[in-house]
Amino acid sequence: MKKRIFAVMMAATMVFSLVGCGSKAPANDGATAGASSEAKADGDDATEATADFKVAMVTDYGDITDQSFNQSTYEACQTFCNENKIDFTYYKPEGDSTAERVAMIDKAVADGYNVVVMPGYAFAEAITETAETYPEVKFVALDVSEFDLEGETSDFNNETYPNVFSAVYQEELPGYMAGYAAVKMGFTKLGFLGGMAVPAVIRYGYGFVQGADAAAKETGASVELNYAYGNQFYGDADITAAMDTWYQGGTEVVFACGGGIFTSAAEAAAKVDGKVIGVDVDQAATIDGQYGKGITVTSAMKGLKATVNTLLSAIRDGQWDDYAGKISNLGIVSGEDTSLNYVGLPEDTTVWNDTFTKDDYLKLVADLASGAIKVSNDSEAEKPSADNVKINFQGNIK
C-alpha cells in the first residue's frame, strides 16, 4: 500500500503543472438518464464550430444529485452548453463497474456525442478501454491521474491518450486552507473523516493537518484532531455512530472528505450544535439546507466548474490541441485574483469572524501562491503527523 501511495504521489508531483507559469489553465437499462436538448434551440445563432459539438457526461458510482463531484460537473456542463446552444445530455451507468461505465461511453458515442466528460478516478479503466476505440471523440477526465491510467507501468511523462485531457488537483492546498481556517476561527478540537484512503483523500487530509498545525503554532492554541477513514464514500448508521462519539466527546468541527460521507458527519453535528467543513464543492447550501443553518463553516474546493468551462471553451474555440494528450495538476494560478484558481475556499459562504477574516484568507492564498507557505503533498507516511497538533489516528472506522 505504501508503495502504491508513494507512486501516486510521484505522479501527482511530476504531472504538468499550471501553477505559477504562463500557460493557460483548464480551468433504467442504462439509457440516457436526462438531457438538455433544448440547448440546441435557436440553432441559427450557433456557430459553425459548435454545430457538430455534442457533449455527454457519464456519472461514476453516484448520480447528478450527489451534491459532490457528479452534480457539480453536471451543472457546469449543462450551464455551459445551454449558454452556447450546444447539445448536452448525461448517462448514468447501471452499477459501479468499468463494464457499465464503458457501456455508457459506447452509448454516448453511438448517440452521436463526440465530447465525453467523466468525473472521478473510477473512469481510468474505462478510458483505457475506449480512448483508442474512438479516436475522434474528445475525452475530458476530472481527477484521473497518470498512475490511475497506467499503474506500475507509468513512466510519469505527464501524457495520456492523444484524444484525452485529464485534470488532477492539488488537494493538499485547499486541505491546508481548511485546517488553517478552522484553527484561526477558534476551533481547537478538530476531526478529519475521509472516505476511502485513496491519494486525493489522503492529500486533503494531510494538507488539513499541516494547515491546522501552522495555525496552532501561530496562535499558541492547544489543538487536538481525530483522524479516520470511513472506508467508503457515503454515510451510514455505523459512521454516524462514530461521529456521534467524536462530537459528544468534544469535537467541534469535522472536515468530511469523501463524497456523500458528509451525511454522517452533518447528522451527528446537528445533534450537538457541531460544525462541518465540506469538500470538493461549496457544500454550505446542501448541508445547511438538510441539517440546519450555520453547520457548514467552509468547504475545501476543487475548481470543477472552472475546469469544465476551460476545456469546453477550448474545444468550442478550436484550441483542443493545446490540451489533448496532457495531464495537468491544477492548483493556485494567482495570488491576487482568486477566481482564477482551481482550489480554494468559498468566499461567499465561509463563516468569517474576527480571528479569520476574508482579508486573512486572501493573504493566505497570496502566501501560498508566492511560495512563502509551502505545503507538502507527500503521503508516503501511513498516518499524518504534526508538531503542534495532538492527533488521534483511528485508521478505518469500518
C-alpha positions in Angstrom: 0.0 0.0 0.0 2.8 2.4 0.9 4.4 1.7 -2.5 1.2 2.5 -4.4 0.6 5.7 -2.5 4.1 6.8 -3.0 3.9 6.1 -6.7 0.7 8.1 -7.0 2.2 11.0 -5.2 5.2 10.9 -7.5 2.7 11.0 -10.4 0.9 14.0 -8.8 4.1 16.0 -8.3 5.5 15.2 -11.7 2.5 15.9 -13.9 2.4 19.1 -16.0 1.6 21.9 -13.6 -0.1 25.1 -14.5 0.7 26.8 -11.2 2.9 29.9 -11.4 3.5 29.6 -15.1 2.2 31.5 -18.1 0.3 28.5 -19.5 -3.4 28.6 -20.0 -5.1 26.8 -17.1 -8.0 24.4 -17.6 -9.8 25.7 -15.8 -33.1 2.2 -16.4 -31.5 -0.2 -19.0 -28.6 2.1 -18.8 -30.1 4.5 -21.3 -29.8 8.3 -21.1 -30.8 9.5 -17.6 -31.6 13.0 -18.6 -31.0 15.6 -21.3 -30.7 19.3 -22.2 -31.5 19.1 -25.8 -33.2 22.5 -25.5 -29.6 23.8 -25.7 -30.0 23.4 -29.5 -32.8 25.9 -29.6 -32.3 28.9 -31.9 -29.7 26.9 -33.8 -29.3 29.8 -36.3 -27.3 31.5 -33.6 -25.0 28.6 -33.1 -21.5 29.0 -34.7 -20.3 26.6 -37.3 -17.7 25.4 -34.7 -20.4 24.2 -32.3 -22.8 22.7 -34.9 -21.1 19.3 -34.6 -20.1 19.7 -31.0 -22.2 17.5 -28.7 -21.3 17.0 -25.1 -22.2 13.9 -22.9 -21.3 13.4 -19.3 -21.1 9.9 -17.7 -21.6 9.7 -14.0 -19.4 7.4 -11.9 -20.8 5.4 -9.0 -23.0 8.3 -7.9 -25.6 10.4 -9.7 -26.2 14.1 -10.5 -27.8 14.7 -7.1 -24.8 13.5 -5.1 -24.1 17.1 -4.0 -20.5 16.5 -4.9 -18.4 15.5 -8.0 -21.2 14.3 -10.3 -23.6 17.1 -9.5 -21.0 19.9 -9.8 -19.7 18.5 -13.1 -23.2 18.0 -14.5 -24.3 21.6 -13.6 -21.1 23.0 -15.1 -21.7 21.1 -18.4 -25.3 21.9 -18.5 -24.8 25.7 -17.9 -22.0 25.9 -20.5 -23.9 24.0 -23.1 -27.2 26.0 -22.6 -25.3 29.3 -22.8 -23.5 28.2 -26.0 -26.5 26.4 -27.6 -24.7 23.0 -27.6 -26.5 19.7 -27.3 -25.9 18.1 -23.9 -27.0 15.0 -22.1 -25.8 12.7 -19.4 -25.7 9.0 -18.9 -25.8 7.0 -15.6 -24.3 3.5 -15.6 -26.5 0.8 -14.0 -23.8 0.0 -11.4 -20.3 0.6 -10.2 -18.1 -1.3 -12.7 -15.8 -0.5 -15.5 -18.0 -2.6 -17.9 -21.1 -0.5 -17.0 -19.2 2.8 -17.5 -17.8 1.6 -20.8 -21.3 0.7 -21.9 -22.5 4.2 -21.3 -19.5 5.7 -23.2 -20.3 3.3 -26.1 -23.9 4.5 -26.0 -23.0 8.2 -25.9 -20.8 7.8 -28.9 -23.4 5.7 -30.7 -25.9 8.5 -30.0 -23.6 11.0 -31.7 -21.9 12.7 -28.8 -18.3 13.5 -29.6 -17.2 15.1 -26.3 -17.4 12.9 -23.2 -16.8 14.4 -19.7 -16.0 11.9 -16.9 -15.7 12.9 -13.3 -13.5 10.8 -11.0 -10.6 8.3 -10.9 -13.0 5.4 -11.3 -13.0 6.1 -15.0 -9.4 5.2 -15.5 -10.0 1.7 -16.8 -12.9 2.9 -18.9 -10.6 5.4 -20.6 -8.0 2.7 -21.4 -10.8 0.6 -23.0 -12.4 3.3 -25.1 -9.9 6.1 -25.9 -8.3 4.2 -28.8 -11.6 2.7 -29.9 -13.0 6.2 -30.5 -10.0 8.4 -31.7 -12.3 11.1 -32.9 -14.0 11.6 -29.6 -12.6 14.1 -27.2 -12.5 12.8 -23.6 -12.3 15.2 -20.6 -11.4 13.4 -17.4 -11.5 15.0 -14.0 -9.4 13.6 -11.2 -7.9 10.8 -13.2 -4.1 10.6 -12.7 -1.4 9.0 -14.8 -1.0 6.3 -12.2 -4.7 5.6 -12.3 -4.4 5.1 -16.1 -1.1 3.2 -16.2 -0.5 1.8 -12.8 3.0 0.4 -12.0 4.0 0.8 -15.7 3.6 4.6 -15.6 6.6 6.5 -16.9 5.3 9.8 -15.3 5.7 11.6 -18.6 2.6 13.8 -18.0 0.9 12.4 -21.0 -2.2 10.4 -21.7 -4.0 9.2 -24.8 -3.9 11.8 -27.6 -7.7 12.4 -27.5 -7.8 12.6 -23.7 -7.2 15.5 -21.4 -7.1 14.8 -17.6 -7.1 17.2 -14.7 -5.8 16.3 -11.3 -5.9 18.7 -8.4 -3.5 19.7 -5.6 -5.9 18.7 -2.8 -3.3 19.4 -0.2 -3.8 23.1 -0.8 -7.5 23.5 -0.1 -7.0 21.0 2.7 -4.3 23.2 4.2 -6.6 26.3 3.9 -9.4 24.5 5.6 -7.2 23.3 8.5 -5.6 26.7 8.9 -9.0 28.4 8.8 -10.6 26.1 11.4 -7.9 26.8 14.0 -7.8 30.5 13.2 -11.6 30.7 13.6 -11.1 29.4 17.2 -11.8 25.7 16.9 -9.3 23.6 18.8 -10.9 20.1 18.7 -11.0 19.0 15.1 -11.9 15.9 13.1 -11.0 14.6 9.7 -13.3 12.0 8.3 -12.1 10.7 5.0 -13.9 8.4 2.6 -11.5 5.8 1.3 -7.8 6.2 1.8 -7.1 7.0 -1.9 -4.5 9.5 -2.9 -6.8 12.5 -3.3 -8.4 12.0 0.1 -5.0 11.5 1.7 -3.7 14.7 0.2 -6.8 16.6 1.5 -6.3 15.1 5.0 -2.5 15.6 5.3 -3.0 19.2 4.0 -5.7 19.7 6.6 -3.3 18.6 9.3 -0.5 20.8 8.0 -2.8 23.9 8.0 -4.1 23.2 11.5 -0.5 22.7 12.7 0.6 26.0 11.2 -2.3 27.9 12.8 -1.8 26.2 16.1 1.9 27.4 16.1 0.8 30.9 15.2 -1.9 31.2 17.9 -0.3 29.0 20.6 -3.6 27.1 20.8 -3.7 23.6 22.2 -5.3 21.7 19.3 -6.5 18.0 19.1 -7.5 16.2 16.0 -9.4 12.9 15.5 -8.4 11.4 12.1 -10.1 8.4 10.5 -11.4 7.0 7.2 -14.9 5.6 6.7 -13.6 3.1 4.0 -16.5 4.2 1.7 -17.8 7.3 0.0 -21.2 7.5 1.6 -22.5 7.8 5.2 -24.4 5.2 7.1 -25.5 4.3 10.6 -22.1 3.0 11.7 -20.2 6.0 10.6 -22.8 8.3 12.1 -22.4 6.4 15.4 -18.6 7.1 15.2 -19.2 10.7 14.5 -21.7 10.9 17.5 -18.8 9.7 19.6 -16.5 12.3 18.3 -18.9 15.2 18.7 -20.2 14.1 22.1 -16.6 13.8 23.1 -15.9 17.4 22.4 -15.0 17.6 18.7 -16.2 20.9 17.4 -15.8 20.7 13.6 -15.2 17.8 11.2 -13.7 18.0 7.7 -16.0 15.4 6.0 -13.9 14.5 3.0 -15.4 11.8 0.7 -18.4 12.4 -1.4 -21.6 11.5 0.4 -19.9 10.6 3.7 -20.7 14.2 4.8 -24.2 13.0 5.7 -22.9 11.1 8.7 -20.8 14.0 10.0 -23.6 16.5 9.4 -26.2 14.3 11.1 -24.1 13.9 14.2 -23.1 17.6 14.2 -26.7 18.7 14.1 -27.4 16.9 17.4 -24.9 18.9 19.4 -24.6 22.2 17.5 -21.3 20.9 15.9 -19.8 22.2 12.7 -18.7 20.6 9.4 -16.3 21.5 6.6 -17.4 20.5 3.1 -15.3 19.2 0.3 -14.8 19.4 -3.5 -17.6 21.9 -4.0 -19.2 24.6 -1.8 -21.5 22.4 0.3 -22.9 25.1 2.5 -26.3 25.2 0.9 -26.6 21.5 0.7 -25.5 20.7 4.3 -27.2 23.6 6.0 -30.4 23.0 4.0 -30.6 19.5 5.2 -29.2 19.6 8.7 -29.6 23.2 10.0 -28.4 26.7 9.2 -24.8 27.5 10.2 -23.5 23.9 10.4 -21.0 24.4 7.5 -18.2 26.8 8.3 -16.4 26.5 4.9 -15.6 24.0 2.2 -12.3 22.9 0.7 -13.0 23.1 -3.0 -11.7 21.9 -6.4 -12.5 24.1 -9.4 -14.5 21.5 -11.3 -16.7 24.2 -12.9 -13.6 26.2 -13.9 -12.0 23.1 -15.4 -15.1 22.2 -17.4 -15.5 25.7 -18.7 -11.9 25.9 -19.7 -11.9 22.7 -21.6 -15.3 23.1 -23.3 -14.3 26.6 -24.3 -11.1 25.3 -25.8 -13.0 22.7 -27.8 -15.5 25.3 -28.9 -12.8 27.7 -30.0 -10.7 25.2 -31.8 -8.0 25.0 -29.2 -8.4 21.4 -28.1 -4.8 20.6 -29.3 -3.5 22.8 -26.5 -4.8 20.3 -24.0 -5.2 17.0 -25.8 -2.9 14.2 -24.6 -1.9 16.1 -21.4 -2.4 15.5 -17.7 -2.4 18.8 -15.7 -2.0 19.3 -12.0 -4.2 22.2 -11.1 -3.9 24.5 -8.1 -3.3 28.1 -7.4 -2.8 30.2 -10.5 -3.0 33.7 -9.0 -2.3 35.2 -5.6 -4.3 38.2 -6.4 -7.4 37.1 -8.4 -8.8 34.0 -6.5 -11.4 33.5 -9.3 -8.6 32.2 -11.5 -7.6 29.5 -9.0 -8.6 25.8 -9.2 -8.6 25.2 -5.5 -9.7 27.4 -2.6 -12.4 28.2 0.0 -15.8 29.7 -0.9 -15.6 33.4 -0.3 -19.4 34.0 -0.2 -20.3 31.2 2.3 -17.3 30.8 4.6 -18.2 32.0 8.0 -15.6 34.7 8.5 -15.1 36.1 12.0 -12.8 38.5 13.8 -9.9 36.0 14.1 -10.1 34.8 10.5 -11.4 37.4 8.1 -11.7 37.3 4.3 -8.6 39.5 4.1 -6.8 36.9 6.2 -7.8 34.3 3.7 -6.7 36.4 0.7 -3.3 36.8 2.4 -3.1 33.1 2.9 -3.7 32.5 -0.8 -1.1 35.1 -1.7 1.5 33.4 0.5 0.7 30.0 -1.0 1.0 31.4 -4.5 4.3 33.1 -3.8 5.8 30.1 -2.0 6.1 31.9 1.3 4.0 29.0 2.6 4.9 25.5 1.3 2.6 22.5 1.6 3.9 19.0 1.3 1.9 16.5 -0.9 4.0 13.6 0.4 1.6 11.0 1.6 4.1 8.1 1.9 3.5 8.1 5.7 0.9 5.7 6.8 -0.6 8.3 9.1 -0.3 12.0 9.5 2.0 13.8 11.9 2.3 17.3 13.3 4.4 19.2 15.8 1.7 21.4 17.3 -1.4 19.3 17.0 -2.2 16.1 19.0 -3.5 13.6 16.5 -5.7 10.6 17.4 -5.3 8.4 14.3 -8.0 5.8 14.1 -7.4 4.3 10.7 -10.5 2.8 9.1 -13.5 3.0 11.4 -15.4 0.4 9.3 
